Amino acid sequence: MADISVEMRAVVKRHGATTAVDHVSLQVRHGEFFSILGPSGSGKTTSLRLLAGFETPDEGEIFIEGRPMNGIPPNRRPVNLVFQSYALFPHLTVARNVAFGLEMQGLPRAGINTRVGAALDMVRLTSKPDRLPAQLSGGEQQRVALARALINRPSVLLLDEPLAALDQQLRQEMQIELKAIQEQVGVTFVCVTHHQEEALTMSDRLAVMDQGRILQVGTSRDIYETPASLFVANFIGVSNRLTGIVTGIEAGRCLVRVTDVGDPTAIHAPAPPALVTGSRVTLVLRPERIRLSSDVHGEGFDNSLQACVEKIVYNGKELQYHLRLADGVLWQARLSNAGADQKPFAIGERIHVRWKTEDAVVLVE
């Protein structure tokens, strides 16, 4: 397809008795920031190495810019890889690090200097061409690695945990900056990470992997708000859960008889396609969708459960309430600190947890 930059077709990679990548099929569009997200051992790094040519698939095919890559060595693929460690040459200046790939190609010095200047301008390092890597901050070193990779004008830039070496504040800043650089150059980025916030913030689309398989592909909003499985719901952010049996379906809504919070309780929830009465389901509800009240009455909400406040965590922008429902079920609620008129609750206080029908996701077991 003309708008596809990277494609994997039923790719399998085995390491001995372990199947690291299990029949993965994937398409990445031109100019897209695409992330592969998953826990350690999920197969995401192996997938990246397969794209780079450092691993050979046991089955399946890989295409980059419409060209088959099976049997093509790394140095002949239209890709560059930014390693987690950045792999900068400590004895070379910023400018020499960025120029290294062009020098190896034997390009004229004048042309190299022009392209190095443009690359440093792109990553906002024009004032530091003569610095050594040890004289730079972690974020600056990362930008040098990006400039060095992009100066060779690859069709696809592969990034292996690109922000892992940075502290939390710098990591958050670089998430925005990395996405801005990608949009500026228009190159397809394929990034692997285990950091959920990183993937949600930077990606146009992302794939969630586990045990060598892709479980879901979609935008950040798709993955977070409509997870396709319980694993995805649990891995991406925090999720509250209830289990029950569907007792009725009408007009896109279902009634679920929940039994894991004490007495059987009827909960209203959205009905996914093909749901049938009698199905056993898990309801997933994000903490920020919950509203808390000490009043038994709450207009505008379809569902209500009683809970006791066990713990309160203040993190500046929000209050995180840790709640215990009947039968020991633990939930979280996150309420913004922006609302000055919001009544605070106390540890040990019994309250009512409320949410709307459309705020939950129903997963069929």
Steps between C-alpha positions, in 0.01 A plus 500: 500500500630845405446659842671220696859557610562183704321167477542168681307204362451201731857537633631231736830504689608218728784495749544131569177368651368854559291677237601864546280631215192296424338558158508879526331696222533877516481807275655839577397798289729755337599783733346331802637486853424139584584337833517134598416475868526199728660353812845343508507185289196599294691493169513872431881532486531189286245653260714814476815295436317312226416831332860617536637177354687387813267200524372276220138383503438125511170553320319790336605807307612856577456793261637854530381758251345216302828312461546149643769501770550127555868431439595871485779583752462793745737731313292474184163569658348852483489521880709634786487387861532718811618280786389530860857594602530750208844344416672836445875502443640655821815635334317675214332838518128546445561604140732206430253253656224632276726501193638149555260316269553747216878482542486121470318549168787721378284805427671835430583702813299803389187292455556331835536833681178631345300195601651491850405863551143430390478192724628688806255780430217244487584372851592848636869430559661754267673666796678180609666341195841480673381344826584142590215266601612506865443877502133463401187425699311176446241676286769662287675167446172352387455782250852441364412134446185607316690745279762236418228255397291747301789660312522185286140564388355158581150410389433359847657584836495221757523593868580252776376636837627846398419676829587224747828661610335830599360607836123540536476875439732495200323192366169690500656801327667283236175318420361825360828596335548163331151512354560859379824394325321210333225729371762749376701248296200290390691172533324183615598423860459153649567502874503215751438573867356348816404845631125555458495878539782533248314301235166673562656848482718462190320254275261554213417133543642220710496123530480315832697174505513210742660156467606569143157602373333831421188533712371837375596778258346846514538863598589590856135583567385168350740296711432684824126554479392184316750224586437179310602268783552493873878486450494824299273667756731401786825578319396845376434712804293402804167325467224412746320173430174321577386161375148385437237342275306686230128478588358725229590699186307790350585796272877462525497462878518193718412417857766308687436310823819557698575258782853589617397804712278341763131466421422455128488845340359608164741713298419683176775480236550545124438185298779404257405342165393135508445504877232251606298457817668260739855602402752525781670838476753726669419869535800733481479854634783756503563682832444846351149402385383448857322760712481480878222623725389472862140543386298190415331690217693599189330633190650437156669172594365156411702291744589521867693283746593552862864520600730593784798737457815307594776732382541844344804597290565864408720548194445867422263490205261242646389302801518124469243324715557132579161347570380169641168376368297217650671158514839670501503618137758782465446796268667831427344838427693801374350843555654821369615759752381775262148498647517719810137423586558125513440352842801306633445160658673346800664164553243261640205694362224302332407648164318427175690427177311610188547487123305520175413205278729612216801535730551124532643250251352151482736212421356155430690225681 
